[in-house]
Amino acid sequence: MNPNRKGQAGNPVSIGMQSASVTPFANTHFILPYGLRLQQTINAGTTSVTIPAGITFVYAIAVGGGGSGGTSGAFGAGGGAGGIAWGWTLATSSCVVGTGGTSGAGGYTRYGNVIAGGGAGGTSLNGILGGAGSGGTNAAGSTNYWGIPGGAANIGGSGSGAGGGSSTSTNGNTGTNGGSGISGGGAGGSSGSGSGTNTGGNGGNGLAGGGGGAATATTGTRTGGNGGNGINILTGAVTTGGTGTTGTGANGAGGGGAGIAGNGSSAVTTAGGAGGLGGGGGGGAASTLGTGGAGILYLFY
Amino acid sequence: MSASIYSNSSFTDTPYGLKLQQTFTASSSSVVIPTGINRVYAIVIGGGGAGSTQTTGGGGGGGAGGYSAGWTYVSTSVTVGAGGTGTSTAGAGANGGSSIYGMVMAGGGSGGLNSTVSGAAGGATTPTGSTSVVSYTGAPASTAIGYASGGSAGAGNAGVSTGGGAGSATVTGTLTGGAGGRGLICGGGGAVGTAGTGTGGAGGTGDFFAGGTGSTGTGTGFGGGGGGAGFTSDGASASGKNGGNGGSGGGGGGAASTLGTAGSGGNGVVFLYY
């Protein structure tokens, strides 16, 4: 029997050492997961990883890129947050970390056998592999790495990848909020012509938040929805979604959803806010959509 | 009132600190686990699917074998799935076999279907066709990117275990087959069979090993697809109109051009850690 195997899950690393050649940690700050320490944070664009000799298994938390917001052609819907997956994997020397969507879905993130999909872009699309659905029409969230179901479309259903909220083309109406869950859904926009007040829905909350929906078209007041909030999983602190803009005859863009590692950006006049680092969904807009937040990869050992 | 916490190392759920103790590349009914070891952590990989070959044009690449990992009770037997065998008979390629140790199981990859549809990767069980199945963790079946990704009508989809690349039914002009998907274990490349210049798709590139290259040349004697990277070896390159074999550890077989011999999938493998 391997003597290093002793101990309950989460025991201090000094008990779980894999090699006599590795120096035990002087302290065992338990962050995530219990008993291990965050050793590497990897951003989008990085494709190689160096794991110290003697480390066979690594605990990975993978976050896909957030989807972009939509423009008026997609009723100004918010983008869905990127999927989130976690678990043990064999150590490898390569990785894929998804970028945030610039005009559609975010990219997937994978390390070893831990994989998370990107959030859907704001064009009425379903999420993939834990990614949340965009706002719009019939955009559902998706089941994630662990089989946790996705949320229903249109109503902003809760789920691992939450469902998107429906957009409305009736003047004076409000887009449906995105669903909440692990990854928040994108909100629906409001794009009816007339003089009434159009209001975009708010992005769904989660570990990463969905983007807010836009308010467009009306000559009356346009109020963009706020991005959904997230949670910094390293500290437990709330990351905040950006706010939408309000005005008459203009403005009305949606705020970006928060990522797990950064706040979402607020909208600026008619430009949607960008999603926060770590999978936040982008805010919707009439023409200048908010981009999705980049994915991120945490490695613990 | 105080509670007594039952402490038993057999119930830890982290594999951290474990060492690779046994590797199986063939089925056995005489697995020996040392006395006192009640649970082991198993990594189980199914066999890769074979590529397809067609009467005219090129076939689709085979999907990679499934990848499953987790704790299981000990068992004296292990099943290791064989890769699907590639043939020169027109039609879909053979599926890979499932691998099982205790309660950890992984399916084989689907064989390539036809010219325009490649095989999906294996999940917890074995798919047939371009739609994958649910994986051991519960990750969903997919026709695109996934834990077990789906087959495609072009380049293979990315994932942990990936689908093959598609071929082409077109028989004239300059053509290139779809590459297998990028992943941990990869699908085979698609083939083309054309009177012009044909280049078979490369096998998918893995984290540990490379996929084989497709063959290039003028006429239907070329255009075979490369084998996908397995978990334990490279995929083989295509030769003429024949597809390359998938790498050992579940690589998908490359497709063949115009009644060439399609590549076989790589055999599965089982690793035991304790």
Interface residues (C-beta under 8 A of the other chain):
Chain A: M1 N2 N4 R5 K6 G7 Q8 A9 G10 N11 V13 G16 M17 Q18 G35 L36 T56 F57 Y59 G87 W88 T89 L90 T92 S93 S94 V96 Y108 R110 G112 N113 I115 G117 I128 L129 S142 T143 N144 Y145 W146 G147 I148 Y301
Chain B: S7 S9 F11 T12 D13 T14 P15 Y16 G17 L18 K19 L20 Q21 P34 G36 I37 I43 Y67 A69 V134 T137 G138 A139 P140 S142 A144 I145 G146 Y147 A158 G159 V160 R182 G183 L184 D207 F208 Y273 Y274
